[in-house]
Amino acid sequence: MALKPGIITGKDYITLVEACKAGGYALPAVNVTDINSLNAALEAAANAKSDIIIQLSNGGARYYGGSSLPDTIDVKVKGAVSAARHAHMMAADYGIGVVLHTDHANRKLLPWIDGLIEAGKKHFEETGAPLFSSHMLDLSEETLEDNISISADYLKKLHEIDMSIEIELGVTGGEEDGVGSDLVEGADNSHLYTQPDEVLTAYKALDGLGHFTIAAAFGNVHGVYKPGNVVLRPEILDQSQKHVEKICGLGHNPLHFVFHGGSGSEKAKIAEAVSYGAFKMNIDTDTQFACANGIGKYVEANREAFFHQMHPETGAPLKKFYDPRKWGREIQKSMATRLMEAMDDLGSTGKSICR
């Protein structure tokens, strides 16, 4: 089924997820923080002819709203809404489908999600569609009972405005914008591996309330750590799928899994996770580095322009080199190139279902 280019929500989002699973590929979920990174994500998707998931963490939303403003929930809500509106305005022009998502909201950040739900309700009343496609609750630090109970309450609210929810079971290692903590070398990392019974418990509680996706931990971490510190075990996803399939009498790979902490992962492990029903892989650390690498190379090649308005030896004007659009464009190109590599790894290149 072909969808129209632009922001994908509601039943169309489920159609896209099912297309990924049926086609044996996944979409990159790209954390953005500003116009450069958002436009780079759209550019990469258009170039690769791949649909894409664009998401904001609370810190990314705050930065989008303006770092000079107070670090408040209100600023984070407005920043996320501003980014979403830009995507709504421009996404269709790129000719691909875009899922809008928020990333890692723990208990203290639930007021941020509450504010975005209110903005989503208003957008839904005005347009018939939500502002975001889905929100993520990361309540992995809570008890399993509280995690699932709170998630169920939010899913009911989101379903009313045609939105999905993503929940986290187990813990994605590392820290992202104040959620979680850095890994300690040699520590017990057993909490990084979700058990199939936990997935089954969540499925039974949420099934029938609306559409949900699950970030089940299989050793994945935020950031890039030296080899051997954490071991990825994608087979946990396979075991969970088979467990739910058997107990609930469902078809093959019934769950919609997501892969957090994709940066730095082995390509074979990525492919294995996708084969077990992971339709989405988060990527942030690698794209941040790509942005820095792009501007770093440009500065090295044009050092005088970052310290002088005219060349100190020749007197030539350097405006065309220090123009923010010049070095900003290098950031976009470098990030887009890295994202296109991720799309190749995930198998989504050339598979946009939007026409």
Buried (B, 14 or more C-beta within 10 A) or exposed (E): EEBEBBBBBBEBBBBBBBBBBEBEBBBBBBBBBBBBBBBBBBBBBBBBBBBBBBBBBBBBBBBBBEEEEEEEBEBBBBBBBBBBEBBBEBBBEBBBBBBBBBBBBBBEBBBBBBBBBEBBBBBBEEEEBBBBBBBBBBBBBBEBEEBBEBBBEBBEBBBBBBBBBBBBBBBBBBBBBBBBEEBEEEEEBEEBBBBBEBBBBBBEBBEEBBBBBBBBBBBBBBBEBEEEBBEBBBEBBBBBBBBBBEEEEBEEBBBBBBBBBBBBBEEEBBBBBBBBBBBBBBBBBBBBBBBEBBBEEBBEEBEBBEEBEEEEEEEEEBEEBBEEEBBBBBBBBBBBBBBBBBBBBBBBBEBBBBE
